[in-house]
Amino acid sequence: MNDLSFFLPCAAGVEEFLAQEVHALTGRAGQDLLSLRGGVRVRAGWRDGLKLNLHSRLAQRVLVELAHAPYRNENDLYAIASGVAWEIWFTPKQTFKIETTAQHSPLQSLNFATLRIKDAIADRFRAKANGVRPSIETQWPDCRVFAHLTTDTCTLYIDTSGEPLFKRGWRQDKGDAPLKETLAAAMLAASGWWNPETGEVSGQPLYDPCCGSGTIAIEAAQIASGIAAGSLRRFGFEKLLPFQAHVWSAIRQEAKDAEAAVAGDGAPAVFGSDVSHRMVDFAQRNAERAGVARAVEFRGGDALQRMPPVEGGGVIMLNPPYGERIAVGGVAGAGRPGARETAQSSEGDGSDFFPQLAAHWKKNYAGWTAWVLTPDLKLPRQMRLKESRRVPMWNGPIECRLFRFDMVAGSARR
């Protein structure tokens, strides 16, 4: 188990940041660490896989590649799956689930493809365990198998994560369409506030004026406090045969020791506010569960009225409401055209939230740097600001840009 090929999928646009993080956690580089479209492949040991699950803030899962071969039809998929030694990963008394994804596959039915892979796994166990085979469990399986089909190749993986890694274990209170923790971490990395290769933070105050249930602020506070991303949750590898409790216990203890070493360093100030006091209550309870109640401060208030939480500048970071998400108007928006409506587009919706937000920033946040994640490429024009940087990033299926605006007093346009 010292020479495994791991694939860590991530949101599009996050690959390079994830590669930096994986290098920091495993020490692998060169041909052992490749940044690919939609993820990172690394050749490392089983123990590294456990560390990646515990610490990675950017990966969606940690998968072990078990087979990669050409195929033409479903019978080829059966043959590929039959050649994998599934019995070294789980037992016939356990349950499993297969998830199949495809990219330009010539096969007519992915369901049938999945069925053939399932048959191959079951038949192999029958042959090796006196007719006993594992059962299928679609909701809470002991083991997850992933199959990815391209035009002519099939790759089979076994999952070591269980639930997706963005589920940190602390978010029990949430609103509509919450930002995934992995994407919040990617925003922090892209802004330079957090360096995923060194683990260092910039030391600048961080403020999210549309914090919702607190994802960005809590993620930042955990990073600054040295808390491992997965310290509050369980993982799929705990049910796999290679799992050794004493090895995992030692890895967790290393993480706790590292957290204790950071505790006295004085974490950067992290702040969040939201027009909904209900969401502020959610954020505060989430912060308590995440272990960062003292490292982050949440308050209620309209983003168009809140003054800077500290003097001297800092970083504003937000994922503002858009599309079918929640309303953007607040106290300052009451009674004006478009108030309480979603910001669907930069033109034609009657909302003047973003121009007013930009004016508020220019007047009161001189010296701050704002980072805004949005799918609206016309947002800078609507805000009458000139972005100094734009980073492509995907929020699930939605193509977005992370815009950087450098706040100066008065107009930022020539």
TORKOL-4160 file (C-alpha; in steps of 0.2 Angstrom, whole numbers, padded with zeros to 4 digits, m for minus):
414
<pt num="1" X="0000" Y="0000" Z="0000"/>
<pt num="2" X="0015" Y="0011" Z="m0002"/>
<pt num="3" X="0013" Y="0014" Z="m0021"/>
<pt num="4" X="m0005" Y="0019" Z="m0024"/>
<pt num="5" X="m0011" Y="0031" Z="m0038"/>
<pt num="6" X="m0023" Y="0043" Z="m0030"/>
<pt num="7" X="m0035" Y="0055" Z="m0040"/>
<pt num="8" X="m0042" Y="0070" Z="m0031"/>
<pt num="9" X="m0056" Y="0078" Z="m0040"/>
<pt num="10" X="m0060" Y="0097" Z="m0037"/>
<pt num="11" X="m0070" Y="0111" Z="m0045"/>
<pt num="12" X="m0064" Y="0117" Z="m0061"/>
<pt num="13" X="m0051" Y="0131" Z="m0059"/>
<pt num="14" X="m0045" Y="0125" Z="m0043"/>
<pt num="15" X="m0033" Y="0112" Z="m0050"/>
<pt num="16" X="m0016" Y="0122" Z="m0047"/>
<pt num="17" X="m0021" Y="0127" Z="m0029"/>
<pt num="18" X="m0025" Y="0108" Z="m0025"/>
<pt num="19" X="m0008" Y="0103" Z="m0033"/>
<pt num="20" X="0000" Y="0115" Z="m0021"/>
<pt num="21" X="m0009" Y="0108" Z="m0006"/>
<pt num="22" X="m0006" Y="0090" Z="m0011"/>
<pt num="23" X="0013" Y="0094" Z="m0013"/>
<pt num="24" X="0013" Y="0101" Z="0005"/>
<pt num="25" X="0004" Y="0086" Z="0013"/>
<pt num="26" X="0013" Y="0072" Z="0004"/>
<pt num="27" X="0030" Y="0080" Z="m0002"/>
<pt num="28" X="0027" Y="0072" Z="m0019"/>
<pt num="29" X="0032" Y="0082" Z="m0035"/>
<pt num="30" X="0037" Y="0079" Z="m0053"/>
<pt num="31" X="0029" Y="0064" Z="m0062"/>
<pt num="32" X="0022" Y="0059" Z="m0045"/>
<pt num="33" X="0011" Y="0074" Z="m0044"/>
<pt num="34" X="0001" Y="0079" Z="m0060"/>
<pt num="35" X="m0012" Y="0093" Z="m0061"/>
<pt num="36" X="m0026" Y="0087" Z="m0073"/>
<pt num="37" X="m0042" Y="0094" Z="m0079"/>
<pt num="38" X="m0054" Y="0093" Z="m0064"/>
<pt num="39" X="m0042" Y="0086" Z="m0052"/>
<pt num="40" X="m0025" Y="0081" Z="m0047"/>
<pt num="41" X="m0016" Y="0064" Z="m0048"/>
<pt num="42" X="m0003" Y="0059" Z="m0035"/>
<pt num="43" X="0007" Y="0043" Z="m0032"/>
<pt num="44" X="0009" Y="0041" Z="m0014"/>
<pt num="45" X="0006" Y="0028" Z="0001"/>
<pt num="46" X="m0009" Y="0023" Z="0010"/>
<pt num="47" X="m0004" Y="0034" Z="0025"/>
<pt num="48" X="m0003" Y="0049" Z="0013"/>
<pt num="49" X="m0021" Y="0045" Z="0008"/>
<pt num="50" X="m0027" Y="0046" Z="0026"/>
<pt num="51" X="m0018" Y="0063" Z="0028"/>
<pt num="52" X="m0026" Y="0070" Z="0012"/>
<pt num="53" X="m0043" Y="0066" Z="0018"/>
<pt num="54" X="m0040" Y="0074" Z="0035"/>
<pt num="55" X="m0032" Y="0090" Z="0029"/>
<pt num="56" X="m0037" Y="0094" Z="0011"/>
<pt num="57" X="m0048" Y="0109" Z="0010"/>
<pt num="58" X="m0049" Y="0109" Z="m0009"/>
<pt num="59" X="m0052" Y="0091" Z="m0014"/>
<pt num="60" X="m0069" Y="0084" Z="m0016"/>
<pt num="61" X="m0064" Y="0066" Z="m0013"/>
<pt num="62" X="m0048" Y="0055" Z="m0012"/>
<pt num="63" X="m0050" Y="0041" Z="m0024"/>
<pt num="64" X="m0038" Y="0026" Z="m0027"/>
<pt num="65" X="m0036" Y="0021" Z="m0045"/>
<pt num="66" X="m0038" Y="0002" Z="m0047"/>
<pt num="67" X="m0039" Y="0000" Z="m0066"/>
<pt num="68" X="m0037" Y="0009" Z="m0082"/>
<pt num="69" X="m0040" Y="0000" Z="m0098"/>
<pt num="70" X="m0048" Y="0002" Z="m0115"/>
<pt num="71" X="m0065" Y="m0004" Z="m0119"/>
<pt num="72" X="m0078" Y="m0005" Z="m0133"/>
<pt num="73" X="m0093" Y="m0012" Z="m0125"/>
<pt num="74" X="m0101" Y="m0018" Z="m0108"/>
<pt num="75" X="m0093" Y="m0035" Z="m0109"/>
<pt num="76" X="m0076" Y="m0026" Z="m0109"/>
<pt num="77" X="m0081" Y="m0016" Z="m0093"/>
<pt num="78" X="m0086" Y="m0033" Z="m0085"/>
<pt num="79" X="m0068" Y="m0040" Z="m0089"/>
<pt num="80" X="m0059" Y="m0024" Z="m0083"/>
<pt num="81" X="m0069" Y="m0025" Z="m0066"/>
<pt num="82" X="m0066" Y="m0044" Z="m0065"/>
<pt num="83" X="m0048" Y="m0041" Z="m0065"/>
<pt num="84" X="m0048" Y="m0030" Z="m0049"/>
<pt num="85" X="m0043" Y="m0038" Z="m0032"/>
<pt num="86" X="m0059" Y="m0031" Z="m0023"/>
<pt num="87" X="m0056" Y="m0043" Z="m0010"/>
<pt num="88" X="m0041" Y="m0034" Z="m0003"/>
<pt num="89" X="m0052" Y="m0018" Z="0000"/>
<pt num="90" X="m0068" Y="m0025" Z="0007"/>
<pt num="91" X="m0077" Y="m0041" Z="0012"/>
<pt num="92" X="m0092" Y="m0050" Z="0005"/>
<pt num="93" X="m0102" Y="m0046" Z="0021"/>
<pt num="94" X="m0101" Y="m0027" Z="0017"/>
<pt num="95" X="m0111" Y="m0017" Z="0006"/>
<pt num="96" X="m0106" Y="m0007" Z="m0009"/>
<pt num="97" X="m0112" Y="0006" Z="m0022"/>
<pt num="98" X="m0106" Y="0010" Z="m0039"/>
<pt num="99" X="m0107" Y="0028" Z="m0047"/>
<pt num="100" X="m0103" Y="0029" Z="m0065"/>
<pt num="101" X="m0099" Y="0045" Z="m0075"/>
<pt num="102" X="m0095" Y="0047" Z="m0093"/>
<pt num="103" X="m0087" Y="0059" Z="m0105"/>
<pt num="104" X="m0092" Y="0056" Z="m0124"/>
<pt num="105" X="m0094" Y="0037" Z="m0120"/>
<pt num="106" X="m0101" Y="0028" Z="m0135"/>
<pt num="107" X="m0112" Y="0017" Z="m0124"/>
<pt num="108" X="m0131" Y="0019" Z="m0125"/>
<pt num="109" X="m0135" Y="0016" Z="m0106"/>
<pt num="110" X="m0124" Y="0021" Z="m0091"/>
<pt num="111" X="m0136" Y="0011" Z="m0080"/>
<pt num="112" X="m0132" Y="m0005" Z="m0090"/>
<pt num="113" X="m0113" Y="m0001" Z="m0089"/>
<pt num="114" X="m0115" Y="0001" Z="m0070"/>
<pt num="115" X="m0124" Y="m0016" Z="m0069"/>
<pt num="116" X="m0111" Y="m0025" Z="m0079"/>
<pt num="117" X="m0097" Y="m0018" Z="m0067"/>
<pt num="118" X="m0108" Y="m0023" Z="m0052"/>
<pt num="119" X="m0110" Y="m0041" Z="m0059"/>
<pt num="120" X="m0091" Y="m0042" Z="m0061"/>
<pt num="121" X="m0088" Y="m0037" Z="m0043"/>
<pt num="122" X="m0101" Y="m0049" Z="m0036"/>
<pt num="123" X="m0096" Y="m0064" Z="m0047"/>
<pt num="124" X="m0078" Y="m0062" Z="m0042"/>
<pt num="125" X="m0083" Y="m0062" Z="m0023"/>
<pt num="126" X="m0094" Y="m0077" Z="m0027"/>
<pt num="127" X="m0079" Y="m0086" Z="m0034"/>
<pt num="128" X="m0067" Y="m0082" Z="m0020"/>
<pt num="129" X="m0079" Y="m0083" Z="m0005"/>
<pt num="130" X="m0089" Y="m0099" Z="m0008"/>
<pt num="131" X="m0104" Y="m0091" Z="m0016"/>
<pt num="132" X="m0105" Y="m0076" Z="m0004"/>
<pt num="133" X="m0106" Y="m0059" Z="m0012"/>
<pt num="134" X="m0108" Y="m0041" Z="m0005"/>
<pt num="135" X="m0125" Y="m0032" Z="m0006"/>
<pt num="136" X="m0129" Y="m0016" Z="m0015"/>
<pt num="137" X="m0133" Y="m0001" Z="m0004"/>
<pt num="138" X="m0137" Y="0015" Z="m0013"/>
<pt num="139" X="m0138" Y="0027" Z="0002"/>
<pt num="140" X="m0126" Y="0022" Z="0015"/>
<pt num="141" X="m0114" Y="0009" Z="0008"/>
<pt num="142" X="m0098" Y="0003" Z="0017"/>
<pt num="143" X="m0088" Y="0005" Z="0001"/>
<pt num="144" X="m0090" Y="0017" Z="m0014"/>
<pt num="145" X="m0084" Y="0012" Z="m0032"/>
<pt num="146" X="m0082" Y="0025" Z="m0045"/>
<pt num="147" X="m0081" Y="0021" Z="m0064"/>
<pt num="148" X="m0077" Y="0035" Z="m0076"/>
<pt num="149" X="m0079" Y="0032" Z="m0095"/>
<pt num="150" X="m0071" Y="0042" Z="m0109"/>
<pt num="151" X="m0073" Y="0038" Z="m0128"/>
<pt num="152" X="m0062" Y="0023" Z="m0126"/>
<pt num="153" X="m0055" Y="0020" Z="m0109"/>
<pt num="154" X="m0063" Y="0015" Z="m0092"/>
<pt num="155" X="m0055" Y="0020" Z="m0075"/>
<pt num="156" X="m0061" Y="0011" Z="m0059"/>
<pt num="157" X="m0058" Y="0019" Z="m0042"/>
<pt num="158" X="m0062" Y="0015" Z="m0024"/>
<pt num="159" X="m0067" Y="0029" Z="m0013"/>
<pt num="160" X="m0058" Y="0033" Z="0003"/>
<pt num="161" X="m0068" Y="0048" Z="0008"/>
<pt num="162" X="m0086" Y="0042" Z="0011"/>
<pt num="163" X="m0096" Y="0058" Z="0011"/>
<pt num="164" X="m0089" Y="0072" Z="0000"/>
<pt num="165" X="m0075" Y="0081" Z="0008"/>
<pt num="166" X="m0084" Y="0098" Z="0008"/>
<pt num="167" X="m0095" Y="0091" Z="0022"/>
<pt num="168" X="m0083" Y="0096" Z="0036"/>
<pt num="169" X="m0095" Y="0090" Z="0050"/>
<pt num="170" X="m0099" Y="0107" Z="0058"/>
<pt num="171" X="m0112" Y="0115" Z="0046"/>
<pt num="172" X="m0129" Y="0109" Z="0053"/>
<pt num="173" X="m0137" Y="0126" Z="0051"/>
<pt num="174" X="m0138" Y="0132" Z="0034"/>
<pt num="175" X="m0149" Y="0143" Z="0022"/>
<pt num="176" X="m0153" Y="0142" Z="0004"/>
<pt num="177" X="m0139" Y="0137" Z="m0008"/>
<pt num="178" X="m0125" Y="0137" Z="0004"/>
<pt num="179" X="m0107" Y="0139" Z="m0003"/>
<pt num="180" X="m0097" Y="0123" Z="m0002"/>
<pt num="181" X="m0083" Y="0124" Z="0010"/>
<pt num="182" X="m0071" Y="0118" Z="m0003"/>
<pt num="183" X="m0075" Y="0132" Z="m0014"/>
<pt num="184" X="m0074" Y="0144" Z="0000"/>
<pt num="185" X="m0056" Y="0138" Z="0003"/>
<pt num="186" X="m0052" Y="0140" Z="m0016"/>
<pt num="187" X="m0057" Y="0158" Z="m0015"/>
<pt num="188" X="m0046" Y="0161" Z="0000"/>
<pt num="189" X="m0032" Y="0152" Z="m0010"/>
<pt num="190" X="m0035" Y="0162" Z="m0026"/>
<pt num="191" X="m0035" Y="0179" Z="m0016"/>
<pt num="192" X="m0018" Y="0175" Z="m0008"/>
<pt num="193" X="m0026" Y="0176" Z="0010"/>
<pt num="194" X="m0021" Y="0158" Z="0012"/>
<pt num="195" X="m0006" Y="0149" Z="0004"/>
<pt num="196" X="m0011" Y="0131" Z="0002"/>
<pt num="197" X="0007" Y="0126" Z="m0001"/>
<pt num="198" X="0015" Y="0133" Z="0015"/>
<pt num="199" X="m0001" Y="0134" Z="0025"/>
<pt num="200" X="0002" Y="0152" Z="0030"/>
<pt num="201" X="m0011" Y="0166" Z="0030"/>
<pt num="202" X="m0008" Y="0184" Z="0025"/>
<pt num="203" X="m0012" Y="0191" Z="0042"/>
<pt num="204" X="m0024" Y="0203" Z="0035"/>
<pt num="205" X="m0042" Y="0205" Z="0043"/>
<pt num="206" X="m0055" Y="0196" Z="0032"/>
<pt num="207" X="m0073" Y="0201" Z="0031"/>
<pt num="208" X="m0088" Y="0194" Z="0022"/>
<pt num="209" X="m0103" Y="0206" Z="0022"/>
<pt num="210" X="m0115" Y="0193" Z="0015"/>
<pt num="211" X="m0109" Y="0179" Z="0026"/>
<pt num="212" X="m0125" Y="0168" Z="0026"/>
<pt num="213" X="m0122" Y="0153" Z="0037"/>
<pt num="214" X="m0104" Y="0158" Z="0039"/>
<pt num="215" X="m0095" Y="0147" Z="0026"/>
<pt num="216" X="m0081" Y="0158" Z="0021"/>
<pt num="217" X="m0078" Y="0166" Z="0038"/>
<pt num="218" X="m0078" Y="0149" Z="0047"/>
<pt num="219" X="m0066" Y="0141" Z="0034"/>
<pt num="220" X="m0054" Y="0156" Z="0036"/>
<pt num="221" X="m0055" Y="0155" Z="0055"/>
<pt num="222" X="m0051" Y="0136" Z="0054"/>
<pt num="223" X="m0036" Y="0139" Z="0043"/>
<pt num="224" X="m0029" Y="0153" Z="0054"/>
<pt num="225" X="m0032" Y="0142" Z="0069"/>
<pt num="226" X="m0023" Y="0127" Z="0062"/>
<pt num="227" X="m0038" Y="0116" Z="0063"/>
<pt num="228" X="m0038" Y="0101" Z="0051"/>
<pt num="229" X="m0052" Y="0102" Z="0038"/>
<pt num="230" X="m0059" Y="0085" Z="0042"/>
<pt num="231" X="m0056" Y="0084" Z="0061"/>
<pt num="232" X="m0075" Y="0083" Z="0065"/>
<pt num="233" X="m0080" Y="0069" Z="0053"/>
<pt num="234" X="m0078" Y="0051" Z="0049"/>
<pt num="235" X="m0071" Y="0044" Z="0033"/>
<pt num="236" X="m0075" Y="0030" Z="0021"/>
<pt num="237" X="m0057" Y="0022" Z="0023"/>
<pt num="238" X="m0062" Y="0017" Z="0041"/>
<pt num="239" X="m0072" Y="0003" Z="0034"/>
<pt num="240" X="m0060" Y="m0003" Z="0021"/>
<pt num="241" X="m0048" Y="m0018" Z="0025"/>
<pt num="242" X="m0032" Y="m0009" Z="0024"/>
<pt num="243" X="m0037" Y="0003" Z="0038"/>
<pt num="244" X="m0027" Y="0002" Z="0054"/>
<pt num="245" X="m0034" Y="0011" Z="0069"/>
<pt num="246" X="m0017" Y="0014" Z="0077"/>
<pt num="247" X="m0010" Y="0023" Z="0061"/>
<pt num="248" X="m0026" Y="0034" Z="0060"/>
<pt num="249" X="m0025" Y="0038" Z="0078"/>
<pt num="250" X="m0007" Y="0044" Z="0076"/>
<pt num="251" X="m0011" Y="0055" Z="0061"/>
<pt num="252" X="m0025" Y="0063" Z="0071"/>
<pt num="253" X="m0014" Y="0066" Z="0085"/>
<pt num="254" X="m0001" Y="0074" Z="0074"/>
<pt num="255" X="m0015" Y="0086" Z="0068"/>
<pt num="256" X="m0020" Y="0090" Z="0086"/>
<pt num="257" X="m0002" Y="0094" Z="0090"/>
<pt num="258" X="0000" Y="0105" Z="0075"/>
<pt num="259" X="m0017" Y="0114" Z="0080"/>
<pt num="260" X="m0010" Y="0117" Z="0098"/>
<pt num="261" X="0006" Y="0124" Z="0091"/>
<pt num="262" X="m0004" Y="0137" Z="0082"/>
<pt num="263" X="m0016" Y="0142" Z="0096"/>
<pt num="264" X="m0004" Y="0155" Z="0104"/>
<pt num="265" X="0001" Y="0164" Z="0088"/>
<pt num="266" X="m0014" Y="0176" Z="0087"/>
<pt num="267" X="m0025" Y="0172" Z="0073"/>
<pt num="268" X="m0030" Y="0185" Z="0061"/>
<pt num="269" X="m0046" Y="0194" Z="0064"/>
<pt num="270" X="m0061" Y="0186" Z="0054"/>
<pt num="271" X="m0078" Y="0194" Z="0053"/>
<pt num="272" X="m0095" Y="0191" Z="0045"/>
<pt num="273" X="m0111" Y="0200" Z="0044"/>
<pt num="274" X="m0128" Y="0197" Z="0036"/>
<pt num="275" X="m0144" Y="0206" Z="0034"/>
<pt num="276" X="m0154" Y="0191" Z="0040"/>
<pt num="277" X="m0151" Y="0189" Z="0059"/>
<pt num="278" X="m0157" Y="0171" Z="0057"/>
<pt num="279" X="m0142" Y="0168" Z="0046"/>
<pt num="280" X="m0131" Y="0176" Z="0059"/>
<pt num="281" X="m0138" Y="0165" Z="0072"/>
<pt num="282" X="m0134" Y="0150" Z="0061"/>
<pt num="283" X="m0116" Y="0156" Z="0058"/>
<pt num="284" X="m0113" Y="0158" Z="0076"/>
<pt num="285" X="m0119" Y="0141" Z="0080"/>
<pt num="286" X="m0109" Y="0133" Z="0066"/>
<pt num="287" X="m0093" Y="0143" Z="0072"/>
<pt num="288" X="m0095" Y="0135" Z="0089"/>
<pt num="289" X="m0096" Y="0117" Z="0082"/>
<pt num="290" X="m0081" Y="0121" Z="0071"/>
<pt num="291" X="m0071" Y="0126" Z="0086"/>
<pt num="292" X="m0068" Y="0144" Z="0080"/>
<pt num="293" X="m0081" Y="0154" Z="0090"/>
<pt num="294" X="m0067" Y="0165" Z="0097"/>
<pt num="295" X="m0058" Y="0167" Z="0081"/>
<pt num="296" X="m0073" Y="0174" Z="0071"/>
<pt num="297" X="m0085" Y="0188" Z="0075"/>
<pt num="298" X="m0103" Y="0188" Z="0067"/>
<pt num="299" X="m0115" Y="0203" Z="0067"/>
<pt num="300" X="m0131" Y="0207" Z="0059"/>
<pt num="301" X="m0133" Y="0222" Z="0047"/>
<pt num="302" X="m0136" Y="0227" Z="0029"/>
<pt num="303" X="m0120" Y="0226" Z="0018"/>
<pt num="304" X="m0125" Y="0243" Z="0012"/>
<pt num="305" X="m0123" Y="0251" Z="0029"/>
<pt num="306" X="m0110" Y="0241" Z="0038"/>
<pt num="307" X="m0094" Y="0250" Z="0042"/>
<pt num="308" X="m0077" Y="0242" Z="0041"/>
<pt num="309" X="m0075" Y="0230" Z="0056"/>
<pt num="310" X="m0057" Y="0236" Z="0059"/>
<pt num="311" X="m0046" Y="0251" Z="0054"/>
<pt num="312" X="m0032" Y="0250" Z="0042"/>
<pt num="313" X="m0038" Y="0239" Z="0028"/>
<pt num="314" X="m0040" Y="0221" Z="0025"/>
<pt num="315" X="m0049" Y="0209" Z="0013"/>
<pt num="316" X="m0067" Y="0208" Z="0009"/>
<pt num="317" X="m0073" Y="0192" Z="0002"/>
<pt num="318" X="m0090" Y="0187" Z="m0003"/>
<pt num="319" X="m0101" Y="0176" Z="m0014"/>
<pt num="320" X="m0116" Y="0187" Z="m0016"/>
<pt num="321" X="m0134" Y="0181" Z="m0020"/>
<pt num="322" X="m0138" Y="0178" Z="m0038"/>
<pt num="323" X="m0149" Y="0167" Z="m0049"/>
<pt num="324" X="m0162" Y="0158" Z="m0039"/>
<pt num="325" X="m0153" Y="0160" Z="m0023"/>
<pt num="326" X="m0158" Y="0172" Z="m0009"/>
<pt num="327" X="m0163" Y="0191" Z="m0010"/>
<pt num="328" X="m0150" Y="0204" Z="m0009"/>
<pt num="329" X="m0159" Y="0219" Z="m0003"/>
<pt num="330" X="m0160" Y="0223" Z="0016"/>
<pt num="331" X="m0163" Y="0238" Z="0027"/>
<pt num="332" X="m0156" Y="0250" Z="0015"/>
<pt num="333" X="m0165" Y="0242" Z="0001"/>
<pt num="334" X="m0182" Y="0242" Z="0008"/>
<pt num="335" X="m0195" Y="0252" Z="m0002"/>
<pt num="336" X="m0184" Y="0254" Z="m0018"/>
<pt num="337" X="m0187" Y="0246" Z="m0035"/>
<pt num="338" X="m0180" Y="0229" Z="m0036"/>
<pt num="339" X="m0179" Y="0227" Z="m0017"/>
<pt num="340" X="m0179" Y="0209" Z="m0011"/>
<pt num="341" X="m0177" Y="0202" Z="m0028"/>
<pt num="342" X="m0163" Y="0191" Z="m0034"/>
<pt num="343" X="m0148" Y="0198" Z="m0044"/>
<pt num="344" X="m0151" Y="0187" Z="m0059"/>
<pt num="345" X="m0142" Y="0198" Z="m0071"/>
<pt num="346" X="m0132" Y="0214" Z="m0072"/>
<pt num="347" X="m0145" Y="0223" Z="m0082"/>
<pt num="348" X="m0163" Y="0224" Z="m0084"/>
<pt num="349" X="m0168" Y="0217" Z="m0066"/>
<pt num="350" X="m0171" Y="0234" Z="m0058"/>
<pt num="351" X="m0159" Y="0231" Z="m0044"/>
<pt num="352" X="m0146" Y="0244" Z="m0039"/>
<pt num="353" X="m0139" Y="0234" Z="m0025"/>
<pt num="354" X="m0122" Y="0231" Z="m0033"/>
<pt num="355" X="m0119" Y="0249" Z="m0038"/>
<pt num="356" X="m0124" Y="0255" Z="m0021"/>
<pt num="357" X="m0112" Y="0242" Z="m0013"/>
<pt num="358" X="m0098" Y="0248" Z="m0024"/>
<pt num="359" X="m0101" Y="0266" Z="m0019"/>
<pt num="360" X="m0102" Y="0261" Z="0000"/>
<pt num="361" X="m0085" Y="0252" Z="m0002"/>
<pt num="362" X="m0077" Y="0267" Z="m0011"/>
<pt num="363" X="m0083" Y="0279" Z="0002"/>
<pt num="364" X="m0079" Y="0269" Z="0018"/>
<pt num="365" X="m0067" Y="0255" Z="0013"/>
<pt num="366" X="m0052" Y="0264" Z="0006"/>
<pt num="367" X="m0037" Y="0253" Z="0007"/>
<pt num="368" X="m0047" Y="0236" Z="0007"/>
<pt num="369" X="m0046" Y="0223" Z="m0007"/>
<pt num="370" X="m0063" Y="0215" Z="m0012"/>
<pt num="371" X="m0065" Y="0198" Z="m0020"/>
<pt num="372" X="m0082" Y="0194" Z="m0027"/>
<pt num="373" X="m0087" Y="0177" Z="m0034"/>
<pt num="374" X="m0101" Y="0179" Z="m0047"/>
<pt num="375" X="m0107" Y="0171" Z="m0063"/>
<pt num="376" X="m0111" Y="0188" Z="m0070"/>
<pt num="377" X="m0096" Y="0193" Z="m0081"/>
<pt num="378" X="m0104" Y="0211" Z="m0082"/>
<pt num="379" X="m0104" Y="0214" Z="m0063"/>
<pt num="380" X="m0088" Y="0226" Z="m0064"/>
<pt num="381" X="m0097" Y="0237" Z="m0076"/>
<pt num="382" X="m0113" Y="0236" Z="m0066"/>
<pt num="383" X="m0103" Y="0241" Z="m0050"/>
<pt num="384" X="m0094" Y="0254" Z="m0060"/>
<pt num="385" X="m0077" Y="0247" Z="m0054"/>
<pt num="386" X="m0062" Y="0241" Z="m0064"/>
<pt num="387" X="m0057" Y="0224" Z="m0058"/>
<pt num="388" X="m0038" Y="0221" Z="m0056"/>
<pt num="389" X="m0039" Y="0202" Z="m0058"/>
<pt num="390" X="m0052" Y="0189" Z="m0063"/>
<pt num="391" X="m0050" Y="0171" Z="m0059"/>
<pt num="392" X="m0061" Y="0158" Z="m0068"/>
<pt num="393" X="m0069" Y="0146" Z="m0055"/>
<pt num="394" X="m0084" Y="0135" Z="m0056"/>
<pt num="395" X="m0098" Y="0134" Z="m0042"/>
<pt num="396" X="m0105" Y="0117" Z="m0046"/>
<pt num="397" X="m0111" Y="0118" Z="m0064"/>
<pt num="398" X="m0111" Y="0137" Z="m0064"/>
<pt num="399" X="m0096" Y="0145" Z="m0072"/>
<pt num="400" X="m0090" Y="0160" Z="m0062"/>
<pt num="401" X="m0077" Y="0173" Z="m0060"/>
<pt num="402" X="m0068" Y="0178" Z="m0044"/>
<pt num="403" X="m0066" Y="0197" Z="m0047"/>
<pt num="404" X="m0053" Y="0207" Z="m0037"/>
<pt num="405" X="m0057" Y="0226" Z="m0034"/>
<pt num="406" X="m0044" Y="0237" Z="m0026"/>
<pt num="407" X="m0054" Y="0250" Z="m0016"/>
<pt num="408" X="m0049" Y="0268" Z="m0017"/>
<pt num="409" X="m0058" Y="0284" Z="m0012"/>
<pt num="410" X="m0070" Y="0291" Z="m0025"/>
<pt num="411" X="m0072" Y="0283" Z="m0043"/>
<pt num="412" X="m0060" Y="0269" Z="m0048"/>
<pt num="413" X="m0064" Y="0272" Z="m0066"/>
<pt num="414" X="m0054" Y="0283" Z="m0077"/>
